[in-house]
Amino acid sequence: GERRTVDTRNVDVTHLAWRDDANLAFVGHRGLETVVGECRVDSGAVREHWAGTERTTGAWYPTVSPLPGGGCAAICEGYAVPPELALLADGEYRAFASLATDAARAPDFNRAGVEPFTWQARDGLEMQGWLVRPEQAGPHPLVMDIHGGPVWACRNRWHGRLRGTKVLTDHGHAVFYPNPRGSSGRGQAFARLVVGDMGGEDTHDYLTGLDALVGRGIADPQRLGVTGISYGGYASAWLVTQDQRFAAAVPISPCTNWYSQHRTSQIPQFDEMFLGEKASVRGGRYFDRSPVMYAERVTTPTLTIAGGADQSTPPGQALEFHRSLLEHGVESVLAIYPKAGHGVRAFPEVVDATTRYVGWFLDHLA
């Protein structure tokens, strides 16, 4: 059949579903917004049903279910809004039923809020992210939590899904979720900026974001922490080798040595694609962008967490970084959970890992 290119109004579409033979419903990101709409198949005309930053939908990516009478149903949430069933139609958001327990809906449990945060990268690009801060005035100790991917994005999700964020804010800490170059939601050209340059210019996106937070009186420059899972684990391990401003770090499921990552991971094509080189090349980015190669620069106390059954970023990556830090006299603790895979998600391991994670930042950012 004929192929038609549709103008999605700058939405990075993450999910499609047929409403009927003539209309295709879609949902996706546009910057920090989640956008729900539909497209006429015959003309390519697009109509938006709802767009907003105050809520999002879907677990890993936004998803919706189109309804026969128009609009879409979705499980939606926001930082202070537990998951709820809602109708999104004609620019309106109507919640029908909460899926949370009474305790999870309690006002005191959902007190703090999240806000969009923008800053300028060193090359002039506008960067976007999310900021959660405590009720009291700053500057605050702050933890930067970096998303995985790298082509992914932090969204306005319920704090009950977020690793220790509420406990940190209850103890006076701010948490920053940056969406640097390479993130989804800003179009293909923006996403491709990280291809061939992991640990390159996106490094400066993180650091200029922290500079902006300090400059606006939000973050205390002496009490900065960094963490992340998967690519975020790599980025947090990488950052402490490139900059000494961090008082604590918790890389989770990181890659720390691209050579051994390539030969032990179930996704060896990933590093070749995103580093833009072959692992057989001597030197080059496989060396230059590996955190273990710069362990002598690190001064940051580091807790590294990994799953013993992780086949994407195998636990040896965490072990290499831990031993490299110890060899250079850096305070380092390693926690490997034998049954956990990529990220520590199941009970009871997640309780132990979150307790260690929160405790590490509370102790070192005090």
C-alpha positions as CSV (number, residue, x, y, z in Angstrom):
1,G,0.0,0.0,0.0
2,E,0.9,3.7,-0.1
3,R,3.2,5.0,2.6
4,R,2.2,8.3,4.2
5,T,4.4,10.5,6.4
6,V,2.3,12.1,9.2
7,D,3.2,15.3,11.0
8,T,2.7,14.4,14.7
9,R,3.2,18.0,15.9
10,N,6.6,17.2,17.4
11,V,5.4,14.2,19.4
12,D,7.7,11.3,19.7
13,V,5.1,8.5,19.4
14,T,5.5,5.6,21.8
15,H,2.3,3.6,21.3
16,L,-0.3,3.2,18.5
17,A,-3.7,1.5,18.6
18,W,-6.5,1.3,16.1
19,R,-9.7,3.0,17.1
20,D,-11.4,1.8,13.9
21,D,-10.5,1.2,10.3
22,A,-10.2,4.9,9.7
23,N,-8.5,6.3,12.8
24,L,-5.3,5.4,14.6
25,A,-4.8,6.6,18.2
26,F,-1.4,7.5,19.4
27,V,0.4,8.7,22.6
28,G,3.9,9.9,23.2
29,H,6.3,12.7,24.5
30,R,6.7,16.2,23.4
31,G,9.4,17.6,25.5
32,L,8.1,17.2,29.1
33,E,4.5,16.8,27.9
34,T,2.6,13.5,27.5
35,V,0.4,13.9,24.4
36,V,-2.7,11.8,23.4
37,G,-4.2,12.1,19.9
38,E,-5.3,10.3,16.8
39,C,-4.6,10.3,13.1
40,R,-7.0,9.9,10.2
41,V,-5.6,7.2,8.0
42,D,-6.9,8.6,4.7
43,S,-5.7,12.2,5.1
44,G,-3.0,12.0,7.7
45,A,-4.8,14.7,9.7
46,V,-3.9,14.7,13.4
47,R,-6.1,15.7,16.3
48,E,-4.9,16.0,19.9
49,H,-7.2,14.7,22.7
50,W,-5.1,15.8,25.6
51,A,-1.6,17.1,26.4
52,G,-0.1,18.0,29.7
53,T,2.9,17.9,32.1
54,E,0.9,17.3,35.3
55,R,0.4,13.6,34.6
56,T,1.6,10.8,32.3
57,T,0.6,7.3,31.4
58,G,2.2,3.9,30.9
59,A,5.0,2.1,32.7
60,W,8.1,2.2,30.5
61,Y,6.6,4.4,27.8
62,P,3.2,6.2,27.5
63,T,0.4,3.9,26.4
64,V,-3.4,4.3,25.9
65,S,-6.5,2.4,24.9
66,P,-8.8,4.1,22.4
67,L,-12.6,4.1,23.1
68,P,-15.3,3.5,20.5
69,G,-17.1,6.8,21.3
70,G,-14.0,8.9,21.1
71,G,-11.0,9.8,23.3
72,C,-8.8,7.3,25.1
73,A,-8.7,5.5,28.4
74,A,-5.4,5.2,30.3
75,I,-3.8,4.4,33.6
76,C,-2.4,7.8,34.5
77,E,-0.3,9.2,37.4
78,G,1.7,12.2,38.5
79,Y,4.3,12.7,41.2
80,A,1.7,13.3,43.9
81,V,-1.1,11.4,42.1
82,P,-1.2,7.6,42.5
83,P,-2.2,5.6,39.5
84,E,-5.8,6.1,38.4
85,L,-8.1,5.2,35.5
86,A,-8.9,8.2,33.4
87,L,-10.6,9.4,30.2
88,L,-8.6,11.7,28.0
89,A,-10.8,13.5,25.4
90,D,-11.5,16.9,23.9
91,G,-8.7,18.5,25.9
92,E,-10.1,17.3,29.2
93,Y,-8.8,14.8,31.8
94,R,-11.4,12.9,33.8
95,A,-10.4,10.5,36.5
96,F,-12.8,7.6,37.2
97,A,-11.2,5.4,39.7
98,S,-8.0,5.3,41.8
99,L,-6.0,2.1,41.7
100,A,-4.1,3.0,44.9
101,T,-4.8,1.9,48.5
102,D,-6.2,4.3,51.0
103,A,-2.7,4.8,52.5
104,A,-1.2,5.6,49.1
105,R,-3.9,8.2,48.5
106,A,-3.4,10.0,51.9
107,P,-2.5,13.7,51.5
108,D,0.5,13.4,53.8
109,F,1.9,10.6,51.7
110,N,1.7,12.7,48.6
111,R,2.7,16.1,50.0
112,A,5.7,17.2,47.9
113,G,5.4,18.1,44.2
114,V,7.5,18.0,41.0
115,E,8.3,20.9,38.7
116,P,9.7,21.2,35.2
117,F,13.3,22.5,35.2
118,T,15.1,23.9,32.2
119,W,18.7,25.1,31.6
120,Q,21.1,25.9,28.8
121,A,23.7,23.5,27.7
122,R,27.2,24.8,27.0
123,D,26.5,24.7,23.2
124,G,23.3,26.7,23.7
125,L,20.7,23.9,23.5
126,E,17.8,24.1,25.9
127,M,17.8,21.1,28.3
128,Q,14.8,19.9,30.2
129,G,14.2,17.8,33.3
130,W,12.2,17.4,36.5
131,L,13.0,18.7,40.0
132,V,11.5,17.5,43.3
133,R,12.4,19.6,46.3
134,P,11.4,19.7,49.9
135,E,9.1,22.3,51.4
136,Q,11.8,24.2,53.2
137,A,13.9,26.9,51.5
138,G,17.2,25.9,49.8
139,P,19.9,25.4,49.0
140,H,19.4,21.7,49.6
141,P,21.6,18.6,49.4
142,L,20.7,17.3,46.0
143,V,20.8,13.9,44.2
144,M,20.8,13.8,40.4
145,D,19.1,10.6,39.2
146,I,20.0,9.8,35.5
147,H,17.7,7.8,33.3
148,G,18.7,4.7,31.3
149,G,18.5,4.2,27.6
150,P,20.2,6.5,26.7
151,V,17.2,7.1,24.4
152,W,14.6,7.3,27.1
153,A,13.1,10.1,29.3
154,C,12.2,10.9,32.8
155,R,8.5,11.7,33.1
156,N,6.2,13.0,35.8
157,R,5.6,9.6,37.5
158,W,4.2,8.8,40.9
159,H,6.8,8.9,43.7
160,G,5.8,5.4,44.8
161,R,7.5,4.1,41.7
162,L,10.7,6.2,42.2
163,R,13.6,4.8,44.1
164,G,13.7,6.5,47.6
165,T,12.8,9.9,46.3
166,K,10.1,10.5,48.9
167,V,12.4,9.5,51.8
168,L,15.1,11.8,50.5
169,T,12.8,14.8,50.2
170,D,11.3,14.1,53.6
171,H,14.9,14.4,54.9
172,G,15.4,17.8,53.2
173,H,17.1,16.6,50.0
174,A,16.1,17.7,46.4
175,V,16.1,15.2,43.6
176,F,16.9,16.2,39.9
177,Y,15.9,14.1,36.9
178,P,17.6,15.4,33.8
179,N,16.7,14.6,30.2
180,P,20.0,15.4,28.4
181,R,20.7,15.1,24.7
182,G,19.9,11.7,23.5
183,S,16.6,11.6,25.5
184,S,13.3,10.8,23.8
185,G,10.6,13.4,23.4
186,R,12.7,16.0,21.4
187,G,12.8,14.3,18.0
188,Q,15.2,12.1,16.1
189,A,17.9,14.6,15.6
190,F,18.0,15.3,19.4
191,A,18.1,11.6,20.2
192,R,20.9,10.9,17.7
193,L,23.2,13.4,19.4
194,V,24.3,10.7,21.8
195,V,25.0,8.1,19.1
196,G,28.7,7.8,18.8
197,D,29.2,10.1,21.8
198,M,28.1,8.3,25.0
199,G,29.9,10.0,27.9
200,G,30.7,13.0,25.6
201,E,28.6,16.1,25.4
202,D,25.8,14.6,27.5
203,T,28.3,14.7,30.4
204,H,28.3,18.5,30.1
205,D,24.5,18.5,30.0
206,Y,24.4,16.9,33.4
207,L,27.1,19.3,34.8
208,T,25.6,22.5,33.4
209,G,22.2,21.3,34.9
210,L,23.9,21.1,38.3
211,D,25.6,24.5,37.8
212,A,22.1,26.0,37.1
213,L,20.6,24.4,40.2
214,V,23.5,25.8,42.3
215,G,23.3,29.2,40.6
216,R,19.5,29.5,41.4
217,G,20.0,28.7,45.0
218,I,18.4,25.3,44.9
219,A,21.4,22.9,45.3
220,D,24.2,23.1,47.9
221,P,27.4,22.7,45.8
222,Q,29.1,20.9,48.7
223,R,26.4,18.2,49.0
224,L,25.7,16.8,45.5
225,G,25.1,13.2,44.8
226,V,24.6,11.2,41.6
227,T,22.9,7.9,40.7
228,G,21.1,6.1,37.9
229,I,20.3,2.6,36.5
230,S,21.7,1.0,33.4
231,Y,22.9,3.9,31.2
232,G,22.2,6.1,34.2
233,G,24.5,3.7,36.1
234,Y,27.2,4.1,33.5
235,A,26.7,7.9,33.5
236,S,26.9,8.2,37.3
237,A,30.1,6.0,37.3
238,W,31.5,8.1,34.5
239,L,30.7,11.5,36.0
240,V,32.7,10.8,39.2
241,T,35.8,10.0,37.1
242,Q,35.4,13.3,35.2
243,D,34.4,15.8,37.9
244,Q,35.2,15.9,41.6
245,R,32.1,17.9,42.8
246,F,30.2,14.8,44.0
247,A,30.0,13.9,47.6
248,A,28.3,10.5,47.0
249,A,27.5,8.2,44.1
250,V,25.3,5.1,43.7
251,P,25.7,3.6,40.2
252,I,23.1,0.8,39.7
253,S,23.5,-1.9,37.1
254,P,26.3,0.1,35.4
255,C,28.6,-0.5,32.5
256,T,32.1,0.5,33.6
257,N,34.4,-1.2,31.0
258,W,33.1,-1.2,27.4
259,Y,35.7,-3.9,26.4
260,S,34.4,-6.5,28.9
261,Q,30.8,-5.3,28.6
262,H,30.9,-6.1,24.9
263,R,32.2,-9.6,25.5
264,T,30.0,-10.6,28.4
265,S,26.6,-8.8,27.7
266,Q,23.6,-10.3,25.8
267,I,23.5,-7.0,23.8
268,P,27.0,-6.6,22.3
269,Q,25.6,-4.7,19.4
270,F,24.4,-1.9,21.7
271,D,27.9,-0.6,22.5
272,E,29.1,-0.8,18.9
273,M,26.0,1.1,17.8
274,F,26.2,3.9,20.4
275,L,30.0,4.2,20.7
276,G,30.3,4.2,16.9
277,E,33.2,1.8,16.8
278,K,34.1,-1.9,16.8
279,A,35.3,-3.4,20.1
280,S,38.4,-4.7,18.2
281,V,39.7,-1.2,17.7
282,R,42.7,-0.6,20.0
283,G,42.1,2.5,22.2
284,G,39.4,4.8,20.9
285,R,36.1,5.2,22.6
286,Y,36.0,1.7,24.1
287,F,39.0,2.9,26.2
288,D,38.3,6.6,26.4
289,R,34.7,6.3,27.6
290,S,35.2,3.5,30.2
291,P,35.0,4.6,33.8
292,V,37.4,2.0,35.1
293,M,40.2,3.5,33.0
294,Y,40.0,6.7,35.1
295,A,39.6,5.3,38.6
296,E,42.6,7.2,39.8
297,R,40.7,10.4,39.4
298,V,37.8,9.5,41.7
299,T,37.4,11.0,45.1
300,T,33.7,10.3,45.6
301,P,32.5,7.7,48.1
302,T,30.7,5.2,45.9
303,L,28.1,2.4,46.5
304,T,27.7,0.2,43.4
305,I,24.6,-2.0,43.1
306,A,24.1,-4.8,40.6
307,G,22.0,-7.9,40.0
308,G,23.9,-11.2,40.0
309,A,21.6,-12.5,37.1
310,D,21.9,-9.4,35.0
311,Q,22.7,-10.3,31.4
312,S,22.5,-6.8,30.0
313,T,25.1,-5.2,32.2
314,P,26.6,-8.2,33.9
315,P,27.6,-7.9,37.6
316,G,31.3,-8.1,36.6
317,Q,30.9,-4.5,35.5
318,A,30.1,-3.4,39.1
319,L,32.9,-5.6,40.5
320,E,35.5,-4.1,38.1
321,F,34.6,-0.5,39.2
322,H,34.5,-1.4,42.9
323,R,38.0,-3.1,42.8
324,S,39.4,-0.2,40.7
325,L,38.2,2.3,43.3
326,L,39.6,0.3,46.2
327,E,43.0,0.1,44.4
328,H,43.1,3.9,44.4
329,G,42.0,4.3,48.1
330,V,38.4,5.4,47.3
331,E,35.7,4.6,49.8
332,S,33.7,1.9,47.9
333,V,31.0,-0.6,48.8
334,L,29.6,-3.2,46.4
335,A,26.2,-4.9,46.7
336,I,25.3,-7.7,44.3
337,Y,21.9,-9.4,44.7
338,P,22.3,-13.0,43.4
339,K,18.8,-13.4,42.0
340,A,18.3,-9.9,40.6
341,G,18.4,-9.1,36.9
342,H,18.8,-5.7,35.3
343,G,17.9,-3.4,38.1
344,V,16.9,-4.7,41.6
345,R,13.1,-4.8,41.5
346,A,11.7,-7.8,43.4
347,F,11.1,-8.3,47.1
348,P,12.8,-8.5,49.4
349,E,16.0,-7.4,47.5
350,V,14.4,-4.0,46.5
351,V,13.9,-3.1,50.2
352,D,17.5,-3.8,51.1
353,A,18.8,-2.0,48.0
354,T,16.7,1.0,48.6
355,T,17.7,1.2,52.2
356,R,21.3,1.1,51.3
357,Y,20.8,3.7,48.5
358,V,19.0,6.1,50.8
359,G,21.3,5.6,53.7
360,W,24.4,6.2,51.5
361,F,23.1,9.6,50.4
362,L,21.8,10.6,53.9
363,D,25.2,9.7,55.4
364,H,27.4,11.3,52.8
365,L,25.4,14.4,52.0
366,A,24.8,15.3,55.7
